[in-house]
C-alpha cells in the first residue's frame, strides 16, 4: 500500500511534525510504501527521498496576505498546489492523509478535486477543529456551535488566520461539506474521544470511518529521570516544590493567569514555565521562565522534576503535554473541558470541574499537601501512560484504519 501524508511540518519542532515523522517511520517499518509532503523540515537531520516539499516561504506569505485581505483561507497557493498534484498523480498513492494544512500553504479546491477525480481514499486527522468549521481551529472558549449547521458572523473572524475585512466562514463551511462529499472514501481520525464525538455532529458525520486514535508518547524518552543537575542549574533546592507548565506560547487560553496566580499563592514553591511568554507580563519572583525546550530528553527532565504538572488550558483536542507528564510519573491537574478530562487516568491527578481561576489554584494547593502522603501516584501515572499512549499500539491502529478504508472503498465501487 502506498501512503502519502501531507502536513505543514516534519520533525521534532512541533507535535504534529513529530507525529508525521514517527508515523512515516512506523509505516516503512511495517512494509508500507510511505511518502511525506511538507512545507518545512524542523529540528530533524534525517531527510530522504521520500520527504518532499510543496510550498515555499514566499508562497505562504503571499497566501497569508491574500487570506487576510479576503477572508479566504485555503483558496490560494495555486501553483505550489498544482506542483503537488502533479507529483501525486505520478506517485499514484492508495491513501492520502491530511494533517494540519490551514497555514497558508494549500489550495483546497484543487487538492480535493484531484482526490475526487482519482478516487483516492483520504484520511483526515483532526489535530484541531478547522476541517469542520468555517474559520476557527477552536470554538469552545467563545461557546460557538454554528459549525453544526451553518457558519457566518464568526465571533473569531479576527483571530487565528484572521480576516481584516470579510467574513467568508459561511461559504467556507459549505465548500468543505461539498469537498468531503465529493470523495469516494473518507476516514476521519480524532486524536481524542472529545473531538471524535464533535466530528460526528459536523459536516464529517457521513465519513466511511470515524475513529478515535490517541496521539502516542515515546515512553522510552518520556520516563522518570534524575533531575538533580537540572535543579542545581535552575537554582531549585531539593526541598522546594515544583509546579510545571508547558506550552508553545503562553496566553489566557492556555492558562497563563492560572499559572501566575499559582505562583503568587504559593511563594515557597517554584513555578517553571516552558514556552514563549507574552511581553509586558509581571513575572513573580518564584516563577522561572525557561523558554522553549525542543529537546525531548531535556523536556522529560523538566517533567520528572515537577511535583505536579499544571495544564489549565480551556481548549485541547488532545493535550500531549499532559500525557508526556504522566509518562514521566508526574501527576497532572486539568480543567474539565474538551479533551483534557479523558487523559487523566485513575489516581493520576485532579480534574477541576469548573474553569474558575481561584478554584483551580485552590485545588493545586490542596493537591500539593496530599501528594507527600500518596507515594503511589507516580506509579499510577506511568502505568496509565503505558496502557493508553503506547506508540506501537496507537500507530498500529492507523495501519488497521488504512486497510479498513481501502476495503470500504472497494465495496462502494
C-alpha positions as a printed NumPy array, in Angstrom:
array([[  0.   ,   0.   ,   0.   ],
       [  1.33 ,   3.428,  -0.95 ],
       [  0.543,   6.119,   1.626],
       [  1.19 ,   9.863,   1.396],
       [  0.997,  12.141,   4.419],
       [  0.643,  15.898,   3.855],
       [  1.412,  18.317,   6.689],
       [  2.916,  21.753,   7.234],
       [  5.994,  20.472,   9.074],
       [  8.119,  17.357,   9.526],
       [ 10.386,  16.777,  12.521],
       [ 10.672,  17.428,  16.239],
       [  9.988,  21.17 ,  16.419],
       [  6.233,  20.729,  16.922],
       [  3.919,  17.908,  17.931],
       [  2.23 ,  17.313,  14.561],
       [  5.552,  17.368,  12.709],
       [  6.887,  14.81 ,  15.166],
       [  3.745,  12.689,  14.745],
       [  4.107,  12.688,  10.954],
       [  7.778,  11.705,  11.157],
       [  7.164,   8.881,  13.639],
       [  4.164,   7.617,  11.669],
       [  6.215,   7.69 ,   8.447],
       [  8.982,   5.653,  10.122],
       [  6.405,   3.218,  11.504],
       [  4.759,   2.731,   8.107],
       [  8.12 ,   1.958,   6.495],
       [  8.92 ,  -0.488,   9.29 ],
       [  5.613,  -2.268,   8.63 ],
       [  6.318,  -2.549,   4.917],
       [  4.102,   0.274,   3.642],
       [  5.342,   2.445,   0.773],
       [  5.293,   5.73 ,   2.683],
       [  5.912,   9.292,   1.476],
       [  5.552,  12.705,   3.109],
       [  4.863,  16.159,   1.627],
       [  5.604,  19.175,   3.831],
       [  6.499,  22.861,   3.699],
       [  9.366,  22.65 ,   6.223],
       [ 11.624,  20.139,   7.983],
       [ 12.377,  21.211,  11.544],
       [ 14.932,  20.012,  14.114],
       [ 15.469,  16.841,  12.147],
       [ 18.724,  15.842,  10.49 ],
       [ 17.136,  12.833,   8.808],
       [ 15.907,  13.647,   5.314],
       [ 15.455,  11.166,   2.485],
       [ 13.999,  10.925,  -0.992],
       [ 10.596,  10.088,   0.472],
       [ 10.293,  13.57 ,   2.029],
       [  9.144,  16.227,  -0.463],
       [  8.418,  19.959,  -0.271],
       [  5.376,  21.546,  -1.867],
       [  5.373,  25.213,  -0.817],
       [  7.896,  27.993,  -0.272],
       [  8.037,  30.622,   2.442],
       [  7.314,  33.338,  -0.119],
       [  4.258,  31.437,  -1.353],
       [  2.966,  31.16 ,   2.202],
       [  3.498,  34.887,   2.786],
       [  1.52 ,  35.771,  -0.338],
       [ -1.23 ,  33.339,   0.66 ],
       [ -1.346,  34.83 ,   4.174],
       [ -1.724,  38.364,   2.801],
       [ -4.489,  37.383,   0.363],
       [ -6.228,  35.368,   3.083],
       [ -6.289,  38.332,   5.442],
       [ -7.451,  40.605,   2.641],
       [-10.331,  38.379,   1.506],
       [-11.023,  36.013,   4.416],
       [-10.483,  33.064,   2.037],
       [ -8.019,  30.829,   3.882],
       [ -7.08 ,  27.816,   1.762],
       [ -8.055,  29.187,  -1.668],
       [ -4.664,  30.438,  -2.88 ],
       [ -1.217,  28.756,  -3.358],
       [ -2.475,  27.676,  -6.783],
       [  0.89 ,  26.946,  -8.443],
       [  2.502,  25.146,  -5.493],
       [ -0.622,  23.019,  -5.03 ],
       [ -0.65 ,  22.071,  -8.704],
       [  3.009,  21.087,  -8.417],
       [  2.   ,  18.839,  -5.511],
       [ -0.909,  17.401,  -7.508],
       [  1.363,  16.624, -10.466],
       [  3.721,  14.696,  -8.208],
       [  0.855,  12.86 ,  -6.533],
       [ -0.553,  11.941,  -9.93 ],
       [  2.785,  10.402, -10.837],
       [  3.163,   8.693,  -7.465],
       [ -0.375,   7.213,  -7.543],
       [ -0.974,   6.782,  -3.796],
       [ -3.6  ,   4.4  ,  -2.468],
       [ -4.297,   6.65 ,   0.528],
       [ -3.62 ,  10.326,   1.232],
       [ -3.554,  11.507,   4.852],
       [ -4.266,  15.181,   5.54 ],
       [ -2.869,  16.629,   8.759],
       [ -2.512,  20.351,   9.614],
       [ -2.767,  22.354,   6.369],
       [ -4.521,  25.586,   7.366],
       [ -1.269,  27.531,   7.394],
       [ -1.47 ,  29.457,   4.121],
       [  0.057,  26.713,   2.008],
       [ -2.724,  24.826,   0.192],
       [ -5.331,  25.399,  -2.492],
       [ -8.05 ,  23.119,  -1.152],
       [-10.451,  23.315,  -4.14 ],
       [ -7.687,  21.975,  -6.398],
       [ -6.498,  19.309,  -3.964],
       [ -9.969,  17.905,  -3.28 ],
       [-10.887,  17.983,  -6.98 ],
       [ -7.818,  15.848,  -7.682],
       [ -8.506,  13.383,  -4.849],
       [-12.116,  13.008,  -6.009],
       [-11.253,  12.562,  -9.707],
       [ -8.685,   9.857,  -8.928],
       [-10.901,   8.107,  -6.338],
       [ -8.107,   8.224,  -3.758],
       [ -9.027,   7.135,  -0.241],
       [ -8.496,  10.096,   2.091],
       [ -7.841,  10.201,   5.832],
       [ -8.347,  13.463,   7.718],
       [ -6.536,  13.642,  11.061],
       [ -8.222,  16.123,  13.388],
       [ -5.383,  17.732,  15.334],
       [ -7.781,  20.656,  15.804],
       [-11.292,  21.602,  14.633],
       [-10.517,  23.51 ,  11.421],
       [-11.614,  20.849,   8.935],
       [-15.244,  21.012,  10.112],
       [-15.634,  24.734,  10.879],
       [-15.947,  27.735,   8.605],
       [-12.929,  29.51 ,  10.037],
       [-11.641,  28.669,  13.509],
       [ -9.4  ,  25.966,  14.961],
       [-11.175,  26.011,  18.352],
       [-14.548,  27.345,  19.406],
       [-15.282,  26.277,  22.975],
       [-13.806,  29.402,  24.585],
       [-16.439,  31.54 ,  22.835],
       [-19.25 ,  28.992,  23.163],
       [-19.93 ,  28.82 ,  19.42 ],
       [-21.716,  25.85 ,  17.813],
       [-22.609,  27.361,  14.434],
       [-20.365,  24.783,  12.756],
       [-23.055,  22.143,  13.385],
       [-25.349,  23.751,  10.794],
       [-24.108,  26.913,   9.131],
       [-21.286,  29.297,   9.945],
       [-21.449,  33.064,   9.411],
       [-20.956,  36.155,  11.545],
       [-17.962,  34.348,  13.026],
       [-17.098,  35.58 ,  16.55 ],
       [-13.423,  34.77 ,  15.913],
       [-13.032,  36.153,  12.398],
       [-10.257,  38.466,  13.618],
       [ -8.384,  35.62 ,  15.314],
       [ -6.481,  32.547,  14.135],
       [ -5.905,  33.179,  10.403],
       [ -7.644,  36.488,  10.837],
       [ -9.505,  38.338,   8.127],
       [ -9.143,  42.098,   8.006],
       [-12.4  ,  42.849,   6.211],
       [-14.622,  39.937,   5.164],
       [-16.369,  37.049,   6.886],
       [-16.084,  34.108,   4.481],
       [-16.967,  31.474,   7.091],
       [-20.439,  30.612,   5.748],
       [-19.138,  29.904,   2.236],
       [-16.03 ,  28.133,   3.563],
       [-18.061,  25.64 ,   5.605],
       [-20.39 ,  24.979,   2.668],
       [-17.365,  24.389,   0.433],
       [-15.792,  21.974,   2.907],
       [-19.018,  19.999,   3.057],
       [-19.051,  19.75 ,  -0.735],
       [-15.359,  18.804,  -0.906],
       [-15.658,  15.959,   1.57 ],
       [-18.904,  14.845,  -0.033],
       [-17.144,  14.52 ,  -3.399],
       [-14.641,  11.948,  -2.112],
       [-15.338,   8.279,  -2.649],
       [-13.844,   7.039,   0.62 ],
       [-13.141,   9.222,   3.677],
       [-11.759,   8.232,   7.051],
       [-11.748,  10.657,   9.969],
       [ -9.338,  10.251,  12.869],
       [ -9.951,  12.196,  16.054],
       [ -6.98 ,  12.364,  18.404],
       [ -9.318,  12.237,  21.42 ],
       [-12.793,  10.993,  22.272],
       [-13.907,  14.611,  22.604],
       [-13.047,  15.742,  19.079],
       [-14.19 ,  12.415,  17.606],
       [-17.655,  12.943,  19.077],
       [-17.665,  16.55 ,  17.856],
       [-16.839,  15.346,  14.333],
       [-19.879,  13.05 ,  14.407],
       [-22.075,  16.168,  14.784],
       [-20.344,  18.011,  11.933],
       [-20.087,  18.004,   8.132],
       [-17.803,  14.953,   8.548],
       [-20.545,  12.777,  10.056],
       [-21.07 ,  10.786,   6.834],
       [-17.454,   9.61 ,   6.568],
       [-16.998,   5.874,   5.964],
       [-14.978,   5.597,   9.191],
       [-14.824,   7.94 ,  12.17 ],
       [-12.422,   6.645,  14.775],
       [-10.515,   7.852,  17.791],
       [ -6.787,   7.156,  17.788],
       [ -4.876,   8.832,  20.588],
       [ -1.623,  10.577,  19.895],
       [  1.191,   8.452,  21.22 ],
       [  4.122,   9.045,  23.543],
       [  7.715,   7.883,  23.214],
       [  7.673,   6.013,  26.513],
       [ 11.424,   5.385,  26.454],
       [ 12.171,   9.091,  26.147],
       [  9.429,  10.344,  28.443],
       [ 10.258,   8.417,  31.611],
       [ 11.274,   9.345,  35.161],
       [ 14.784,  10.812,  35.208],
       [ 17.383,  12.033,  37.682],
       [ 16.853,  15.792,  37.955],
       [ 19.483,  16.848,  40.5  ],
       [ 21.6  ,  18.603,  37.857],
       [ 18.577,  20.41 ,  36.432],
       [ 17.502,  21.597,  39.886],
       [ 21.017,  22.884,  40.518],
       [ 21.076,  24.612,  37.127],
       [ 17.778,  26.392,  37.872],
       [ 18.649,  27.198,  41.487],
       [ 15.906,  24.994,  42.95 ],
       [ 16.665,  23.207,  46.205],
       [ 15.735,  19.573,  46.82 ],
       [ 13.065,  20.589,  49.355],
       [ 11.251,  23.11 ,  47.155],
       [  8.034,  22.028,  45.457],
       [  7.99 ,  22.474,  41.683],
       [  4.928,  23.237,  39.574],
       [  5.43 ,  22.957,  35.818],
       [  3.556,  24.37 ,  32.833],
       [  4.394,  23.673,  29.176],
       [  3.052,  25.46 ,  26.091],
       [  4.473,  26.597,  22.773],
       [  3.194,  30.114,  23.532],
       [  1.503,  31.241,  26.739],
       [ -1.768,  33.167,  26.763],
       [ -5.018,  33.246,  28.684],
       [ -6.499,  30.319,  26.721],
       [ -3.506,  28.214,  27.717],
       [ -3.926,  29.184,  31.363],
       [ -1.347,  31.93 ,  31.839],
       [ -3.419,  33.699,  34.505],
       [ -3.815,  30.463,  36.481],
       [ -0.049,  29.912,  36.396],
       [  0.645,  33.463,  37.596],
       [ -1.912,  33.123,  40.39 ],
       [ -0.432,  29.762,  41.432],
       [  2.991,  31.363,  41.752],
       [  1.644,  34.237,  43.844],
       [ -0.426,  31.891,  46.028],
       [  2.496,  29.518,  46.751],
       [  5.552,  31.735,  47.286],
       [  7.523,  28.843,  48.835],
       [  7.192,  26.781,  45.648],
       [  8.803,  27.25 ,  42.246],
       [  6.632,  27.597,  39.141],
       [  8.558,  26.673,  35.994],
       [  7.203,  27.893,  32.655],
       [  8.312,  26.304,  29.382],
       [  7.282,  28.17 ,  26.247],
       [  7.195,  31.684,  24.857],
       [  5.885,  34.23 ,  27.34 ],
       [  3.998,  37.345,  26.225],
       [  5.623,  40.726,  26.668],
       [  4.734,  43.096,  29.47 ],
       [  3.812,  40.336,  31.934],
       [  4.937,  40.875,  35.508],
       [  6.783,  37.699,  36.469],
       [  6.583,  36.671,  40.172],
       [  9.91 ,  36.108,  41.915],
       [  9.307,  32.377,  42.298],
       [  8.465,  31.857,  38.615],
       [ 11.204,  30.55 ,  36.316],
       [ 10.735,  31.141,  32.577],
       [ 12.798,  28.516,  30.755],
       [ 11.771,  29.44 ,  27.203],
       [ 11.139,  26.838,  24.515],
       [ 12.58 ,  23.383,  25.161],
       [ 12.603,  21.363,  21.94 ],
       [ 14.867,  18.505,  23.015],
       [ 12.546,  15.665,  24.151],
       [ 15.112,  14.276,  26.625],
       [ 15.59 ,  17.657,  28.277],
       [ 11.818,  18.146,  28.323],
       [ 11.418,  14.794,  30.091],
       [ 13.822,  16.041,  32.775],
       [ 11.569,  19.033,  33.402],
       [  8.506,  16.786,  33.659],
       [ 10.358,  14.482,  36.06 ],
       [ 11.49 ,  17.394,  38.228],
       [  7.939,  18.649,  38.783],
       [  5.848,  17.568,  41.751],
       [  2.751,  18.325,  39.7  ],
       [  2.111,  19.334,  36.099],
       [ -0.446,  22.08 ,  35.512],
       [ -2.442,  22.29 ,  32.29 ],
       [ -5.155,  24.913,  32.9  ],
       [ -5.954,  25.176,  29.182],
       [ -9.645,  25.588,  28.341],
       [ -9.409,  24.009,  24.893],
       [ -7.357,  20.981,  23.901],
       [ -8.055,  18.469,  21.15 ],
       [ -5.605,  16.117,  22.848],
       [ -3.136,  17.678,  25.286],
       [  0.126,  15.894,  24.567],
       [  1.991,  17.654,  27.356],
       [ -0.424,  16.121,  29.862],
       [  0.273,  12.63 ,  28.523],
       [  4.035,  13.255,  28.467],
       [  3.995,  14.422,  32.088],
       [  2.181,  11.278,  33.241],
       [  4.621,   9.148,  31.259],
       [  7.375,  10.704,  33.38 ],
       [  5.481,   9.752,  36.539],
       [  4.213,  13.263,  37.278],
       [  0.561,  13.816,  38.295],
       [ -1.474,  16.415,  36.415],
       [ -4.194,  18.944,  37.201],
       [ -6.534,  19.974,  34.369],
       [ -9.911,  21.59 ,  33.772],
       [-12.991,  19.544,  32.949],
       [-13.061,  20.89 ,  29.385],
       [-12.684,  19.438,  25.86 ],
       [-10.167,  16.549,  25.742],
       [ -8.322,  17.416,  28.947],
       [-10.516,  15.263,  31.199],
       [-10.171,  11.937,  29.397],
       [ -6.356,  11.97 ,  29.548],
       [ -6.198,  11.873,  33.345],
       [ -6.169,   8.257,  34.469],
       [ -7.397,   6.984,  37.876],
       [ -5.051,   8.178,  40.617],
       [ -3.071,  10.303,  38.131],
       [ -4.07 ,  13.77 ,  39.27 ],
       [ -7.052,  16.045,  39.562],
       [ -9.808,  17.293,  37.253],
       [-11.188,  20.693,  38.279],
       [-14.856,  20.76 ,  37.343],
       [-15.343,  24.472,  36.656],
       [-12.994,  26.709,  34.616],
       [-12.515,  29.064,  37.544],
       [ -9.059,  30.507,  38.252],
       [ -9.322,  30.662,  42.04 ],
       [-10.892,  27.215,  42.272],
       [ -8.105,  25.77 ,  40.126],
       [ -5.332,  27.196,  42.28 ],
       [ -7.08 ,  26.071,  45.486],
       [ -7.097,  22.523,  44.131],
       [ -3.384,  22.827,  43.312],
       [ -2.608,  23.926,  46.889],
       [ -4.628,  21.055,  48.36 ],
       [ -3.121,  18.515,  45.989],
       [  0.439,  19.512,  46.855],
       [ -0.297,  18.911,  50.536],
       [ -1.671,  15.44 ,  49.825],
       [  0.965,  14.31 ,  47.353],
       [  3.583,  13.787,  50.065],
       [  1.364,  11.109,  51.596],
       [  0.415,   9.297,  48.387],
       [  3.659,   7.853,  47.017],
       [  1.861,   5.564,  44.55 ],
       [  0.804,   8.453,  42.305],
       [  3.9  ,   8.29 ,  40.1  ],
       [  3.426,   4.567,  39.51 ],
       [ -0.239,   5.122,  38.565],
       [  0.73 ,   7.834,  36.088],
       [  3.411,   5.761,  34.438],
       [  1.218,   2.653,  34.219],
       [ -1.714,   4.575,  32.717],
       [  0.579,   6.174,  30.118],
       [  1.942,   2.776,  29.097],
       [ -1.536,   1.301,  28.778],
       [ -3.011,   4.248,  26.86 ],
       [ -0.32 ,   6.04 ,  24.839],
       [  1.976,   3.259,  23.611],
       [  3.41 ,   4.184,  20.203],
       [  3.102,   0.701,  18.721],
       [ -0.485,   0.39 ,  19.948],
       [ -1.629,   3.789,  18.668],
       [  0.24 ,   3.766,  15.355],
       [ -0.831,   0.179,  14.754],
       [ -4.42 ,   1.422,  14.726],
       [ -3.534,   3.653,  11.767],
       [ -2.43 ,   0.685,   9.669],
       [ -5.679,  -1.092,  10.56 ],
       [ -7.642,   2.025,   9.596],
       [ -5.91 ,   2.295,   6.21 ],
       [ -6.744,  -1.322,   5.419],
       [-10.369,  -0.874,   6.54 ],
       [-10.731,   2.301,   4.473],
       [ -9.413,   0.635,   1.335],
       [-11.835,  -2.233,   1.871],
       [-14.735,   0.206,   2.359],
       [-13.754,   1.979,  -0.861],
       [-13.812,  -1.257,  -2.859],
       [-17.253,  -2.124,  -1.501],
       [-18.607,   1.242,  -2.702],
       [-17.263,   0.749,  -6.24 ]])
